[in-house]
Amino acid sequence: EEVNQIEMVIEEVDDKSSSDSDSDDADDQIMNEEDIKKLQTKLKMWMAKHPQVTRGQFGSLIERSAGTVSDLINKKQTPSTKQGITVWHVIKKFLEDKSQQDALISSAASSS
């Protein structure tokens, strides 16, 4: 039942954060603090739903350390550089791509 609640919240966040932009270059899309806060919530819930995936494994996927992943999830984020914004676009793409999620889950399962 808890998993269903998490999925409902994720879908709700998805509905509220869907973009109207036609741009194919995600790095050029504006991402504000509210967008980032929604992504933080979604990522935190995804990580809780998939405890077999460590922050280090997720960090490898987004080319960041486990400590950085913890900071991204738990601290208020106001990225001021292109690199800081880009990491949130990578996270957003991951959360939208079920095949990428499944690949990370499979990888985590095989390494434990």
Secondary structure, DSSP 8 states (H G I E B T S, - for coil): -HHHHHHHHHHHHHHHH------S-GGGS---HHHHHHHHHHHHHHHHH-TTS-HHHHHHHTT--HHHHHHHHHS-----SHHHHHHHHHHHHHHH-HHHHHHHHHHHHHH-
